[in-house]
Amino acid sequence: MLKKYLNSSMLSLWHQIIDDAQNIILIGHSSPDGDAMGATLAMFHYLKALKKSPVVIMPNTFPDFLCWIPGSQEVLNVQHNYDKAWRIFQKADAVICLDFSAYNRIDEMNQWLDESRRPRIIIDHHLNPELNADLLVSDPQACSTSEIVYCLLTQLGYDNLMTKECAMCIYCGMMTDTGGFIYNSNRPEIYYIISQLLEKGIDKDKIYRNVYNNYSVNRMRLMGYILNEKMVYLEEYKTSYFSITRDEMLRFHFKKGDAEGLVNLPLSIKGSILSVSLREDSEKELIRLSLRSVGEFPCNKMAAEYFNGGGHLNAAGGTLYCTMEEAIAIVNKAIKDYAPLLKDNKC
Ligand SMILES: [Mn+2]
């Protein structure tokens, strides 16, 4: 039932790269999410069970609500630990990139990868991989990179090396990339995999609570403020958008990760098709956008066309380098230009 991602030549390439490698670096994308953390740390636990010395390096910090993931405390963060991360990266025998395959997802680590001559494996589920790799495992149909990792480890025949910790990481990635199995999650294989992870002893109810019922009082109040005072609902386009400014973030003692999931909320409105959030970055002069949709509406297309971004059909993101007012005007233009898809959508 599970996909076998490696054909025979890829399989021998895998062994050629991994069997002789001791120091294996695992990299996830900037602003690591549950899947980036889940997929890299699942691979981390597996490689440890193989008696390798894996190290997970992320371009920057992961949100607080992921600190329960087994192994997360050992993750190196380039922003806080540049010298150490660089030293360790230089000693790598092999590099595995997980949950990204585009140049702009890893900040300054881009250059590290560019200059590195180490064998490189990429495992990802985003469309149109750009990065070069000795071995590319890409499947845009997979719900998450963590799902691909599960299938790979199973194909490699290392089921016995998959610990409960490893299973927890995989479940976390699959759950968070599907919003708790509410979108992009209709393939039966997903539930077969979950049944196998449960056999490993994971507590999936607890993982859900750790991720989704882990808000601060401030984040709860921010959520109420946004829905009450900031959300704009455009009835005729069945679309909502809202913005968060830096001042508002200060007012609600905003912490990294507090914006996570807010963009999904307006999709609970009956008949709603598209939701867009705009947030001023806390450090840089730019606006971060998130898009979520239901049904066939292509968030990734809109994000690429208007917001310098991309992603998946139902979940995408982008960046605008302008003021909030200008960004809101661009969002309104994008919505109007996509009117035919929004007005006729029978989702
Ligand atoms: Mn992912």
Residues whose N, C-alpha, C, O or C-beta is under 5 A from the ligand:
A	BS01	MN	D35 D99 S144 T145 D177
